[in-house]
Every structure is written in C-alpha cells, then in structure tokens.
C-alpha cells in the first residue's frame, strides 16, 4: 500500500504539513525495500525525523497552553518506543517490514487526523486574540514566532 498525501492531512501549518508529507515519503520508501541493510539507515532517518517533528509539535502545543499536551506527548513517546524496539530487532537480525509499515501507516493516517489537526486548530485560534486589540498574548506571540521559523528539515537522502 502506498500512502498518498491529500488535503485530509493538511493542518494549516506549512512546516508541520511538510514534515508530515516527508513522513509519508519515508514510509513509502521503507515499504519498497527488501533487506535489513537497506532498512537500517532508513529506520534511523525515520526515527530522527519523527523525534525532531514531535519536539517541534510539542513546543507549539506547550507555548499555546494546549490542555491535551500530556496525552499527545504520551502518544508520541509510544511511537518512539516502538521505533526503538524495531531498531533493536533489526540489530538482532530480525526484519519485519510488514509490522513496521503497518505501525507507521496507521500512525500517519490516524494520528495526524485525530490528534494533530485538532491540536493545531486550537493553536491557530489563539494566534491572535481579537478581544485584546489584535495584540497576541504572550503564548500566542511565542507560537507565532515558532510558526515563522524556517523548516530546518532532515535530508531525504541517506549517506551510505
């Protein structure tokens, strides 16, 4: 199964959307490989991309005072723990691509829509407080500053 990016996954934050889209690309790439040697660098790249993406997402939520942050972090930590477990299995010579692809496909298709988009919609609502003469609150100003930061990105090519 190939994951296809669509409007369904758009959060309204171009940088977050670019990161999510890159996640789709990584999952599709992993789905096409056939050996542990090919998987090792991709799994490392997937973990790095995911961890950095989660850090940025969580910082946006923290700055906005998002009340569901702890639950969101728990979900993120669960996925990172699963990716660590896959890395350990691969280190022992076990290669279960189907389980990894299923985990990541389920995550991408469900977490973004059910968790990320509602959380980011909350953040968007606090960006400018119309009741305060269009002057952002302190958390909103911090969110606005984070939203304007350029995407530092993660290389799409794995050095061999």
Helices and strands as residue ranges (DSSP letters): G 7-9, H 14-32, H 36-64, H 69-91, H 97-106, I 107-116, H 117-126, G 130-132, H 138-148
